[in-house]
Amino acid sequence: MSLAKKTFVLRINDETFSALAKWAEDEFRSVNGQIEMILDKALKDVGRNKIKTDAVKIKTNHNKVEK
């Protein structure tokens, strides 16, 4: 699993950015961190976060004791 992050341009209107900035400030995050949190949660909620799901399965399998 790569820890490298992709860089891309996100175009949003001023009102949306201001709302995100306020939300991020309320939770002591950067706007970028807030967007990542929102996207990670959305992907998890719909079962599309395959990388993290596979990591959890691998971790769970390592914790099992074989008889």
C-alpha positions in Angstrom: 0.0 0.0 0.0 1.5 3.3 -1.1 1.4 6.3 1.3 2.0 8.7 -1.6 -0.9 11.2 -2.2 -2.1 12.3 -5.6 -2.2 16.1 -6.3 -5.1 17.6 -8.3 -7.0 20.8 -8.7 -10.4 21.1 -7.2 -12.7 23.9 -8.4 -15.5 24.8 -6.0 -17.5 28.0 -5.5 -16.6 30.5 -2.8 -19.6 29.7 -0.6 -18.7 26.0 -0.6 -15.1 26.7 0.2 -16.1 29.1 3.1 -18.4 26.4 4.5 -15.6 23.8 4.3 -13.1 26.2 5.9 -15.5 26.9 8.8 -16.2 23.2 9.3 -12.5 22.4 9.1 -11.6 25.1 11.6 -14.3 23.8 14.0 -12.7 20.4 13.9 -9.1 21.7 14.1 -8.3 20.5 10.5 -7.0 22.1 7.4 -9.5 22.4 4.5 -7.5 19.7 2.7 -7.7 17.4 5.7 -11.4 18.1 6.0 -12.0 17.1 2.4 -10.0 14.0 2.8 -12.0 13.0 5.9 -15.3 13.6 4.1 -14.2 11.6 1.1 -12.8 8.7 3.2 -16.0 8.5 5.2 -18.2 8.6 2.0 -16.1 5.8 0.4 -16.3 3.8 3.6 -20.1 4.3 3.9 -20.7 2.9 0.4 -18.2 0.1 0.7 -15.8 1.5 -2.0 -12.7 2.0 0.1 -11.0 -1.2 -1.1 -7.5 -0.3 0.1 -8.5 0.3 3.7 -10.9 -2.7 3.7 -8.2 -5.0 2.4 -5.8 -3.7 5.1 -8.3 -4.4 7.8 -8.9 -7.9 6.4 -5.1 -8.6 6.4 -4.7 -7.2 9.9 -7.7 -9.3 11.2 -6.3 -12.5 9.6 -2.9 -11.9 11.3 -4.6 -11.7 14.7 -6.3 -15.1 14.3 -4.8 -18.1 16.1 -4.6 -21.1 13.9 -5.2 -24.6 15.5 
